Amino acid sequence: MVKPYIESGGNKKDQISRMFDNIAWRYDFLNHFLSFGIDRRWRGRAIHILSQVSPETILDVACGTGDLSIEALKLKPRMIIGIDISEGMLAKGREKLVRKNLEKSITLVYGDSEALQFDDKIFDAAMVAFGVRNFENINQGLAEILRVLKPGGLLVVLEFSKPRSLLFKKIFNFYFFRILPFMGSLFSKDASAYSYLPESVNAFPDRSDFLDIMRKVGFTDTCFEELTMGIACLYYGKKEL
Ligand SMILES: C[S@@+](CC[C@H](N)C(=O)[O-])C[C@H]1O[C@@H](n2cnc3c(N)ncnc32)[C@H](O)[C@@H]1O
């Protein structure tokens, strides 16, 4: 299992929440800077897919600083709740909501994807952006999301993947494994966090492997699409009616 801090102890979950607490102050800046702003387009696409079910209640799992929740406001839902295990990320997200005058529209609370604090069948839709790769137990996290979705509810997952074109892969990997960890460490002062990123993407079961996991957990109508030459993928699946 790939963990951020190789030398220190603790399970993956503790290390992940510590890592995101450490980099929360720089997270939004680095996200947009290191992705050249492409992450905004990807989030837009994820929300476009969710629009198919016109969700009234949305759960943003591993919400971080809440960017996907903010994007989801376009769907005019009745309720958006974001949960995350990093209090540092949640605090930054809440500050942003206050700045944008959105604190009444979105609720960001502590919560673990692998033991969600909600009753069964509450949400019309759930979404996870760049979160599943960080779960300690992906199957358990997805099973919990399935539990809290209403029958017919839709899950959309946005996650990095490994590009397939050999030439593009070479260029991209140079950026992802060399330049990005250097810049990330320079700006965030946490070298491990930005070397963990490419390592965890490398170890992540992407494309049909991830769909297999979704189906095994119980999602139906599963599908994925590649974004930007396969740097990322959008996965979706439904809870059976
Ligand atoms: C790369 S950030 C993504 C944040 C946000 N979704 C975004 O798109 O910017 C990953 C987030 O997953 C959270 N996370 C990791 N494991 C989690 C878990 N088991 N339950 C809830 N959140 C988790 C981390 O704390 C972190 O904030």
The ligand as a Gaussian input file, in Angstrom:
#p B3LYP/6-31G(d) Opt

LIG

0 1
 C       -6.569000      15.382000      -3.389000
 S       -7.693000      15.857000      -2.152000
 C       -9.141000      16.196000      -3.112000
 C      -10.016000      17.251000      -2.498000
 C      -11.181000      17.699000      -3.354000
 N      -12.112000      16.629000      -3.593000
 C      -10.714000      18.306000      -4.638000
 O      -11.168000      17.865000      -5.682000
 O       -9.915000      19.235000      -4.603000
 C       -8.088000      14.314000      -1.384000
 C       -8.912000      14.467000      -0.139000
 O       -9.348000      13.160000       0.250000
 C       -9.480000      13.187000       1.659000
 N       -9.631000      11.800000       2.130000
 C       -8.749000      10.786000       2.019000
 N       -9.239000       9.662000       2.581000
 C      -10.470000       9.974000       3.056000
 C      -11.465000       9.240000       3.746000
 N      -11.295000       7.954000       4.075000
 N      -12.613000       9.874000       4.049000
 C      -12.799000      11.172000       3.746000
 N      -11.889000      11.930000       3.110000
 C      -10.721000      11.340000       2.767000
 C       -8.227000      13.918000       2.092000
 O       -8.275000      14.360000       3.423000
 C       -8.162000      15.046000       1.054000
 O       -8.765000      16.216000       1.505000

